[in-house]
Amino acid sequence: MGDILLWFIISVLLCQINFLLAERNTKDFQKREHSLVKPYQGSGFGVPNWDFQGSTMVTSNYIRRTPDLRSKQGALWNKIPCRVRNWEVQIHFKVTGTTKELFGDGFAFWYTKERMENGPVFGSKDYFTGLAIIADTYNNHIAHNKLQHPYLSAMVNNGSVSYDHERDGKGTMLGGCEVKMRNMQHETWVTIRYENDRLTISHDLLNKRAWAPCFTMEGVKLPTGYYFGMSATTGDLSDAHDVISVKTYELDTPAGVPKEERPDILPEAEQIVNTVKEEVDTESSVPSMSGVKKFFMCLLVVLGLVVVGVVGIMIYQNQQENNRKRFY
């Protein structure tokens, strides 16, 4: 009996040790300098490792980038550049508003060379250098847009391309998915995972405690040493855009993959060119004519043929008349 009790106690202690080691290893990979969790306030004023701009307001339960008011912009930016090759960012957020059908404009997650620069792209700089994950809540391109908004998409830029609001970024979009995320009574999450030049976007909008895939893109090359940020904007339509937490993790680098930093490469995505070409070809093609236009075009062609035929007959008859006169 004593031996059984001894083995039981040893087993419990081993389980506890394994649990503590597993928990410690998990936390070791979390990059606290790039994370943001409650309580937000540090010693004195401000929040350690983060800067704020625009309409951003810090409360005890959330950081509100924009209130549910028109023409507001707000952002929060990490002060420390991310120098790890592979990473994952989990964002706990909330979007709420008083309207049911029309709302806007949306928010964005950034991993960019620039930081703390206001601009027209969901509260941040256009012609940016890096990665943008955009949650667009208003459909600007209603006539031609088959996307269902709110829509979550990705864009990689080397500083030479402008975000096209008129087409909701379709010309430079790497991929995306519909995200019904407004006025949820439960927690909503999105995760951005960058691992070995693969970009994976997932979300949990149904409170299932499991990631649902949005899209995955291979061949996305991002430098190290860029900054994480989150911005939001409202226009004629509005929503409140809140960040509740940001958790950033360093991911293991598999054997055979270089672990060194690469600060000097330009952001690049292999499928940008094809996406832009398809969009340009589609938008620049001649629009199809309506049935009424086709009818009038056909009518004009028929009338033209009739006129040509009548003129030809008249010329032919005139020539025949002249030939007969020669014989008399």
Stockholm file with secondary structure:
# STOCKHOLM 1.0

chainA/1-328         MGDILLWFIISVLLCQINFLLAERNTKDFQKREHSLVKPYQGSGFGVPNWDFQGSTMVTSNYIRRTPDLRSKQGALWNKIPCRVRNWEVQIHFKVTGTTKELFGDGFAFWYTKERMENGPVFGSKDYFTGLAIIADTYNNHIAHNKLQHPYLSAMVNNGSVSYDHERDGKGTMLGGCEVKMRNMQHETWVTIRYENDRLTISHDLLNKRAWAPCFTMEGVKLPTGYYFGMSATTGDLSDAHDVISVKTYELDTPAGVPKEERPDILPEAEQIVNTVKEEVDTESSVPSMSGVKKFFMCLLVVLGLVVVGVVGIMIYQNQQENNRKRFY
#=GR chainA/1-328 SS CHHHHHHHHHHHHHHHHHHHHHHHHHHHHBCGGGCBCSSCCCSSSSBTTEEEEETCEECSSCEEEECSSSSCEEEEEESSCBCCSSEEEEEEEEEECSCSSCCCCEEEEEEESCCSCCCTBTTBCSSCEEEEEEEECSCSCTTTCCCCSSEEEEEEEESSCCCCTTTTTGGGCCCEEECCCBTCSSCEEEEEEEETTEEEEEEECSSCSSCEEEEEEECEECCSSBEEEEEEECSSSCCEEEEEEEEEEECCCCTTSCCSCCTTSCCEETTHHHHHHHHHHHHHSCCCCCHHHHHHHHHHHHHHHHHHHHHHHHHHHHHHHHHHHHHC
#=GC SS_cons         CHHHHHHHHHHHHHHHHHHHHHHHHHHHHBCGGGCBCSSCCCSSSSBTTEEEEETCEECSSCEEEECSSSSCEEEEEESSCBCCSSEEEEEEEEEECSCSSCCCCEEEEEEESCCSCCCTBTTBCSSCEEEEEEEECSCSCTTTCCCCSSEEEEEEEESSCCCCTTTTTGGGCCCEEECCCBTCSSCEEEEEEEETTEEEEEEECSSCSSCEEEEEEECEECCSSBEEEEEEECSSSCCEEEEEEEEEEECCCCTTSCCSCCTTSCCEETTHHHHHHHHHHHHHSCCCCCHHHHHHHHHHHHHHHHHHHHHHHHHHHHHHHHHHHHHC
//
